[in-house]
Amino acid sequence: MSRLTVPKTYKLYIGGKFPRTESGRSIPIQDCKGEIAAHICHASRKDFREAVEVAAKAAHGWSGITGYLRGQILYRMAEMLEGRREEFAAAICATADVTTAAARKEVDASIDRLVCFAGWTDKYQQVLGCQNPVASNFYNFTVPVSQGVTCVIAPDEPSLLGLVSLIAAPLCAGNTVVALGSQKHPIPTAIFGEVCQTSDVPAGVINLLTGKRSDLIEQVATHRQVASVNAAGLSKKDRVTIEVGAADSIKRVSFSSLKGDAWYDPQLCASPWAIEPFVEMKTIWHPSSSH
């Protein structure tokens, strides 16, 4: 008698731990041959609320460390992703109809994206901030500061590069993240939690959920502890839901319309202007010597 394989059930990543969804639900994920490749947790509204709460608690510590240290942690994530390059390529190929070479290209681009934003953590301030001329004996500076909790909704494709690109910019600026991974290809999101846990990322800074967008989209839009939303691959209906819900608590909302090879363009995805939607500007007045 031939042996049946036992598909793995991937858990959520919340607060530096790997809990099962409180609802007890899971979703079978089929591979390209129509066979069960894995099961993933079907995150509930309560899972989302808990993720936001731990992200909010971690926000002060993450924004309070130096940009240099944040850069080191993001670079460490790139190192760990590099070490598991083949595993992530296999995870992409498991459900997406792509070649191994294309999957490796996506993993390599994800690694490069983390390295790029690791370099921006202590430099974007000079690009986005400025010294303002004033007609009095004061120095006037405008500096960018983090907002708090950013909710990310990753596109279905590219499942890994889309997720990494959308979380890297808010993290670079000192925000904490609650991310809902690709609904169609969720396995890379689930495995990415293991990269975060082994990369010196403080608990609660990155939280990863899997499941159905339709169950969580309204909570993403209306939760008052969420300061900003970074989303891609949404339908027109979902975009309207987020825009209407975000208006009540004045969330910053950023929608990406990138598709295909555009995700690989560093000018579109890895410039300091990708960070700008996830910071607030603080103006500082300081007296100068009188003339």
C-alpha positions in Angstrom: 0.0 0.0 0.0 1.4 3.4 -1.0 1.8 5.9 1.8 -0.3 9.1 1.9 1.7 12.3 2.7 0.5 14.5 5.5 0.1 18.1 4.2 1.4 20.7 6.6 -1.0 23.2 8.3 0.7 26.6 8.4 -0.1 28.8 11.3 -0.5 32.6 11.7 2.4 34.8 12.9 1.2 37.2 15.7 3.3 38.8 18.4 6.4 36.7 17.6 4.5 33.4 18.0 2.8 31.0 15.7 -0.8 30.6 17.0 -3.6 28.7 15.3 -6.6 30.8 14.3 -9.0 31.2 17.2 -11.8 30.1 14.9 -10.3 26.7 14.3 -10.8 27.1 10.6 -8.3 26.1 7.9 -8.3 26.3 4.1 -6.9 23.6 1.8 -4.4 24.9 -0.8 -4.2 23.0 -4.0 -1.0 22.7 -6.1 -0.9 23.0 -9.9 -1.9 19.4 -10.2 -5.1 19.8 -8.1 -3.7 18.0 -5.1 -3.6 19.3 -1.6 -0.3 21.0 -1.1 -1.0 22.4 2.4 -3.6 23.8 4.8 -3.4 27.4 5.9 -5.2 29.1 8.8 -8.3 31.1 8.0 -7.7 34.2 10.0 -10.8 35.6 11.8 -11.7 39.1 12.9 -10.5 38.3 16.4 -7.1 37.2 15.0 -6.9 40.6 13.2 -7.8 42.5 16.4 -5.2 40.7 18.4 -2.6 41.3 15.7 -3.3 45.0 15.7 -3.2 45.2 19.5 0.3 43.6 19.7 1.5 45.7 16.8 0.3 48.9 18.6 2.2 47.8 21.8 5.3 47.2 19.8 5.1 50.5 17.8 6.8 52.7 20.5 9.8 50.5 20.8 10.3 49.9 17.1 10.0 53.6 16.2 12.2 54.5 19.2 15.3 52.6 18.1 17.8 54.1 15.8 17.4 53.9 12.0 20.7 52.2 11.9 19.5 49.4 14.1 16.3 49.0 12.1 18.4 48.7 9.0 20.5 46.0 10.6 17.3 44.0 11.4 15.9 44.4 7.9 19.3 43.3 6.5 19.2 40.3 8.8 15.8 39.4 7.3 17.4 39.5 3.8 20.2 37.2 5.1 17.7 34.7 6.4 15.6 34.8 3.2 18.8 34.3 1.2 19.6 31.2 3.3 16.1 29.7 2.5 16.1 30.8 -1.2 15.3 27.3 -2.6 12.6 26.7 0.0 10.8 29.9 -1.0 11.2 29.2 -4.7 9.6 25.8 -4.1 6.8 27.3 -2.1 6.0 29.7 -5.0 6.1 27.0 -7.6 3.8 24.8 -5.4 0.7 26.7 -6.3 1.7 29.3 -9.0 2.1 28.2 -12.6 5.7 29.5 -12.9 9.0 28.0 -13.7 11.7 27.4 -11.1 13.8 30.1 -12.7 10.9 32.7 -12.4 10.3 31.7 -8.8 14.0 32.2 -7.9 13.9 35.5 -9.7 11.1 36.6 -7.4 12.9 35.4 -4.3 16.1 37.2 -5.3 14.1 40.4 -6.0 12.5 40.1 -2.5 15.9 39.8 -0.9 17.2 42.8 -2.8 14.1 44.8 -1.8 14.8 44.2 1.9 18.5 45.2 1.4 17.4 48.4 -0.3 15.0 49.5 2.4 17.6 48.4 5.0 19.8 51.1 3.5 17.1 53.8 3.6 16.3 53.5 7.3 18.8 56.2 8.4 18.8 58.2 5.1 15.2 58.8 4.0 14.9 61.6 6.6 17.2 63.8 4.6 15.2 63.2 1.5 11.7 63.7 2.9 12.6 66.3 5.6 14.0 69.8 5.1 15.1 73.0 6.8 12.5 75.7 6.2 13.4 79.4 5.7 11.6 81.7 8.1 11.6 85.5 8.5 12.7 85.5 12.2 15.4 84.4 14.5 14.5 80.8 14.4 15.7 77.6 12.8 12.7 75.7 11.4 13.0 72.0 10.6 10.5 69.5 9.2 11.3 65.9 10.0 9.3 62.7 9.1 8.1 60.5 12.0 6.4 57.1 12.0 2.6 56.8 12.2 2.0 53.6 14.2 0.4 50.5 12.8 0.2 49.9 9.1 -2.1 47.3 7.7 -0.8 45.7 4.5 -2.9 43.7 2.0 -0.6 41.8 -0.4 -1.5 41.1 -4.0 -2.2 37.6 -5.1 0.8 37.7 -7.5 3.7 38.1 -7.0 2.9 36.5 -3.6 6.3 37.0 -2.0 7.7 40.0 -3.7 4.4 41.9 -3.3 4.3 41.1 0.4 7.9 42.1 1.0 7.6 45.3 -1.0 4.5 46.5 0.8 5.8 45.8 4.3 9.3 47.0 3.8 8.5 50.7 3.4 6.4 51.1 6.5 8.9 49.1 8.6 11.7 51.3 7.3 10.0 54.3 8.7 9.4 52.8 12.1 5.9 51.6 11.7 4.7 48.2 12.9 2.8 46.0 10.4 -0.2 43.7 10.3 -0.2 42.0 6.9 -2.7 39.8 5.1 -0.9 37.7 2.6 -1.9 36.5 -0.9 -5.2 34.8 -0.9 -4.4 32.7 -3.9 -0.8 31.8 -3.0 -0.5 32.1 0.8 2.3 29.6 1.5 5.2 32.1 1.0 3.5 34.4 3.5 3.2 31.6 6.1 6.8 30.6 5.7 7.9 34.3 5.8 6.9 34.3 9.5 9.7 31.9 10.2 12.2 34.4 8.6 10.9 37.2 10.8 11.2 35.1 14.0 14.8 34.3 13.3 15.8 37.8 12.2 15.9 39.7 15.5 12.6 41.3 14.6 11.0 42.4 18.0 7.8 40.6 18.8 4.7 42.3 17.4 6.6 44.4 14.8 5.5 42.1 12.0 2.3 40.1 12.1 1.2 37.9 9.3 -2.3 36.6 8.6 -3.6 34.3 5.9 -7.2 33.7 4.8 -9.9 35.5 2.9 -9.9 39.2 2.2 -13.6 39.4 2.3 -13.6 38.4 6.0 -11.2 41.2 7.1 -11.5 44.1 4.6 -14.0 46.0 6.6 -12.0 45.6 9.9 -8.9 46.8 8.1 -10.8 49.9 7.0 -12.4 50.8 10.3 -10.1 49.7 13.1 -9.1 52.9 14.9 -5.7 51.7 16.0 -4.7 51.2 12.3 -3.0 54.4 11.2 -2.4 53.6 7.5 -3.2 51.0 4.9 -0.9 49.8 2.1 -2.7 47.5 -0.3 -2.4 46.1 -3.8 -4.5 43.9 -6.1 -7.8 45.0 -4.7 -11.1 45.1 -6.5 -12.9 48.4 -7.0 -15.4 47.3 -4.4 -12.7 46.6 -1.8 -11.0 49.9 -2.5 -14.2 51.8 -1.9 -14.8 49.9 1.3 -11.3 50.9 2.6 -11.6 54.5 1.5 -15.0 55.0 3.1 -14.0 53.2 6.3 -10.6 55.0 6.5 -12.3 58.4 6.4 -13.8 58.0 9.8 -10.5 57.7 11.6 -8.5 59.7 8.9 -6.2 56.8 7.9 -3.5 57.3 5.3 -4.4 55.0 2.4 -2.0 53.9 -0.3 -3.1 51.7 -3.2 -0.7 50.1 -5.6 -1.8 49.3 -9.1 1.5 47.6 -10.0 1.3 44.4 -12.1 3.7 41.9 -13.5 7.3 43.0 -14.1 6.5 46.5 -12.6 7.0 44.9 -9.1 10.7 44.3 -10.1 11.3 48.0 -10.8 13.3 49.6 -7.9 12.4 53.1 -9.1 8.7 52.3 -8.5 9.0 50.1 -5.4 12.1 51.0 -3.5 12.6 54.7 -3.7 12.3 56.9 -0.6 9.0 58.2 -2.0 7.6 54.7 -1.3 8.1 55.5 2.4 6.4 58.9 2.3 2.8 57.7 2.7 3.7 56.1 6.0 5.2 59.0 7.9 3.8 62.2 9.4 5.7 65.4 9.2 6.7 67.1 12.5 7.9 70.7 12.4 10.4 71.9 15.0 11.1 75.6 15.9 14.4 76.4 17.6 15.6 79.9 18.5 18.8 81.1 16.8 21.1 83.9 17.8 19.8 87.4 17.2 21.4 89.6 14.6 
